[in-house]
Amino acid sequence: MINVAILGYGTVGGGVAEVLKTNAASIAKRVGEELNIKYILDIREFPGDPFENIITKDFDAIVADADVKVVCETMGGLKPAYDFTKKLLEAGKSVCTSNKELVAAHGPELLALAKENGCQYLFEASVGGGIPIIRPLLTCLTAEEIGEITGILNGTTNYMLTKMDKEGSDYADVLKEAQDNGYAERNPEADVEGYDACRKIAILASLSYGQTVNYEDIYTEGISKITKEDFDYAGLLNRSIKLLGFCKEEGGKKYAMVAPFLLDENHPLYSINGVFNGILVHGNMVDDVVFVGRGAGKLPTASAVVSDIIEEAMNLGKASDIEWVDEKLTLDDKNELKFKYMVRVSGNASDGRFAQVFPGAEELGAEILAGEYAFVTPELTEGEFLSKYATLSNAIKFIRIK
Ligand code: HSE
């Protein structure tokens, strides 16, 4: 029997206990031994809960218990998860987590600590919820030079954008629904302003480049300014709006960014709807590989955490071998990237002003709202676009096209 502990009995932690209980027999067969939940750490009381008798507030007892070999941290946030994780790794216990905030902020340090102490630190659930992406990237796509990773990396915003697109739903209502379904972060600003997707692409970029991409260095725009009218314009272009995070290597330069993009129906991520995430990996030999699944929610995320628990239980005493060093990778300027842009402006297209500023731009030709129109620019570097856009006195907004 291998004893495990769960830190944090919230949505994901509760899911981990449920997955371990529901699939106990098949998991025991795979591991070769039964996995026993010895402790669940939480500051709250859970009267009547089936795990009530093992819920504790005593973290030190878990660290001191030599019988506990594997711990999953599903607390979220940096404090106290960071200190707890360090103490557990120092005690030689393998830790796994769904905590992208912690992995993005301290991943290489915690991996080094795991290596030093002959244990593992795994974080499959930190990106893409239930989608296996980190292990495939590290163990299956190893023959590849990865040119680009583009993902719909946040279930909450994809759920919201899909409902706004397909049902014309109101932003506030769909955010509430996503929260009620357990998809959203404690502070939903992390979802809607793109910070959550930013941390996830920072993790994928760091793993694929082997150095640390600081999430603070990634230009990030969320969806809080996207409106129903934007979808009406997107419809004129037979496109949808998706919040994308991507990192790419081009001509020896490395870029990363998070923003809403207009995708056409031929794009592999166009039809990824609802809480589903999609991650498109482009390798120089294999070409495109797409990973799709539920990007948030109790059981899908818990399934990924439990896959790490199993991996750790099957490899007790084996030190972490993930290559991610604590050296900062300096990203290149996203203003060098090229896109087309859909621009909304007030006034009347017949004044032709847009074509003077953006030669070759095409007007969309249908009135969505009185007193405004929209056009699509030719492909421009972001720097060139932004300086021209700044000269428009009647600009309302723009959305990039991928
Ligand atoms: N709030 C996150 C999301 C949870 O919606 O994707 C999973 O990381």
Residues whose N, C-alpha, C, O or C-beta is under 5 A from the ligand:
A	BS01	HSE	L153 N154 G155 T156 Y183 A184 E185 D191 G295 A296
